[in-house]
Structures are given as C-alpha cells and as structure tokens.
C-alpha cells in the first residue's frame, strides 16, 4: 500500500532521516515507534507532503507522490491526523468536518452530504455535538473529531501522529476500538506512537526508528519483544501481550 524508499531529509545542515526504507501492507495497522528525536513525526510529515524530502520516494499503491504537494496527496488518497490533533477550537464540530472535506467538495460537491451523514452514523457522539465548539470538547472527543475530519476526505490510507497523547487510560481503550473500526472499514493505517502498550494493542506490524533509520521491524504477533524493549529503552517486556490499561 505504502512504500518508503531511501527517504532522506532534515533541517538546515541537520540530517534527520538517513535513507529510510519501510513498507505498509494494504489493510493493516502499522506503527512507527522510537525514542524522542528518532524522526517519527518528520517521517509522517514527509509522507504527507508537509516537509520536503531531500532524497527517496513515497509511493502509494505504486504511484510516486514525491513531487506532489500536501493537497494533491490528499486527493491521491492520504488522510492525516497531525500531532496534537489540530482541531480548530473556535469552530464547531460540523465546521471542522466540513474543512476535512475541502478536497471532496472541490472535486464533487454532491459527495459531501452523504459523507457527512455517514460520518455522523459512525460517530454518533459527534452528531450530538455538531453545533458545539471543538475547543470545549474533552481530549477523547477531540481525538475522535480529528480522526473523523481526516476521514472526510475519503482516504484509503490514514496517517495518525501520537493519537493517545494526553488521554486517560480508559479513553485510550476507546481509541483502540475506534482505530480498529476505521481499519475494518477498509482504511489502511500508519501511526506514530509513544505509548508502547497502545501501539502493540492496536497495530498488526511495528517498525522501530532510531536516528532516522529502521532498526527493528516485525508483526506484533511474532516480533522479538526483548529486542523491541531494548531499542525503546523500556527494559524487559514481561508478557507476550502488552494490553492497554482500561
């Protein structure tokens, strides 16, 4: 679904990504894990077209997106939930969703209303709060809105940067279910996550980033968890399955 080939970028004279290579299979939830400063969020921004690549290619379903801007990548089928969720607090829930459908409305205005109705069916809490200002919502509700807004572009692949950040454990459990439901609807997901328990609970496959390069990767069901723990600096992972606290 997504192929990252030889990706290099940075800021000024500081190189952040050093020939990064990894792949995301169609229909899976894949994770990018790593310590602070490893290059996770920069990778997501390069994929989304927000940071230019110095070298390498970003391919979605075999199509090279490397020369396309962020808006054109949305048109190509990429959705993006940025770090911090990025909801517009001074706008209502429905206005946020409308902004998420900007590309859809520009290309085919008739698709907007059916998409909005489908989104409210999927997220009834948002339907109940459609006239509420997003800034007055809880962290969990804002996380839901950010995902829904990205889905309003009708993507085939969704990029999500640290979805569990700042959320209480019980809300994180709800977020796991939300992302699984999104994935079951046919959307491939790539997420960056610092909460390792959350990542192992929701992902099918994880890639560990260290100093701008992948150093460890594998399916969650079979990955070497001792090596994973070592790369992430969290000591031993005592159980085969690390679940989200609920």
C-alpha positions, -999 to 999 in steps of 0.1 A, spaced: 0 0 0 27 24 11 64 21 1 90 44 16 123 41 -4 156 57 6 139 87 23 164 114 35 156 149 48 164 173 76 166 209 85 195 232 75 226 211 80 210 186 103 200 153 87 171 137 104 162 108 81 191 87 67 178 67 37 147 54 54 130 23 40 98 6 51 65 -7 38 29 -7 49 7 -36 36 -28 -29 24 -54 -34 51 -31 -33 81 -25 -10 111 13 -3 111 32 15 138 63 37 138 79 35 173 110 51 187 125 74 213 121 112 211 141 127 183 142 94 163 125 111 133 90 96 137 69 128 132 93 141 105 87 109 86 49 114 88 53 150 76 74 139 46 48 113 37 20 138 40 39 164 19 44 189 47 82 185 48 102 181 15 124 150 10 160 155 0 162 121 -15 140 90 -19 104 83 -29 70 80 -13 47 56 -32 10 50 -25 -3 19 -43 26 21 -67 21 58 -75 50 81 -68 38 110 -47 72 125 -41 67 156 -63 31 163 -51 21 189 -26 1 181 5 -33 188 -10 -26 166 -40 -16 138 -17 -50 141 0 -65 138 -35 -44 107 -41 -59 90 -10 -39 101 21 -56 114 52 -35 129 81 -42 134 118 -13 157 129 4 156 163 -17 173 189 -48 165 168 -50 201 154 -88 206 157 -99 242 152 -112 250 187 -131 282 176 -151 263 150 -180 239 156 -177 201 151 -195 203 118 -173 232 106 -142 211 114 -157 182 94 -165 205 65 -129 216 64 -118 180 63 -139 175 32 -124 205 13 -109 184 -15 -140 163 -18 -163 194 -20 -140 210 -46 -139 179 -68 -175 167 -64 -197 188 -42 -226 162 -43 -204 137 -23 -202 160 8 -236 154 23 -235 116 20 -200 116 36 -212 138 64 -243 116 71 -221 85 71 -196 102 95 -224 110 119 -237 75 117 -202 62 125 -196 87 153 -230 95 169 -213 115 197 -202 140 171 -237 141 157 -250 151 191 -223 178 193 -224 191 158 -230 227 168 -206 226 198 -173 245 196 -145 219 193 -124 238 219 -149 229 245 -147 191 239 -128 166 260 -95 152 248 -111 120 238 -138 137 218 -112 159 201 -93 128 191 -125 113 177 -132 146 158 -96 147 144 -99 112 130 -134 119 116 -122 151 100 -94 132 82 -119 105 71 -140 132 55 -115 133 26 -125 96 20 -89 83 22 -76 49 15 -48 54 40 -47 73 72 -16 88 89 -20 94 127 6 111 148 5 101 185 -32 96 188 -31 86 225 -11 116 237 -27 133 268 -56 108 270 -67 89 302 -62 51 301 -100 45 299 -102 68 269 -72 51 252 -92 19 253 -120 36 234 -94 49 209 -81 14 203 -117 3 193 -121 34 172 -90 28 151 -98 -9 147 -133 1 134 -117 25 110 -93 -2 98 -121 -27 94 -139 -2 72 -111 -7 46 -87 21 56 -50 12 60 -35 30 90 1 41 98 5 56 133 33 71 153 30 63 190 50 68 222 26 46 243 40 12 236 11 -7 252 -13 11 230 8 5 199 11 -32 205 -26 -35 212 -38 -18 180 -10 -25 154 -6 -55 132 31 -46 125 56 -22 140 87 -5 128 113 9 152 130 41 142 164 50 156 185 80 144 164 83 113 166 46 102 146 15 108 165 -8 132 138 -34 140 105 -45 125 80 -73 126 45 -84 130 33 -78 165 23 -114 170 58 -127 164 82 -97 170 112 -102 193 99 -82 223 132 -83 242 149 -66 213 120 -42 209 122 -32 246 159 -27 243 156 -4 213 129 16 230 148 19 263 120 4 284 137 -26 299 120 -60 298 86 -66 283 74 -91 309 45 -106 289 40 -116 254 10 -94 251 10 -58 265 -25 -45 266 -39 -11 271 -50 -2 307 -87 1 308 
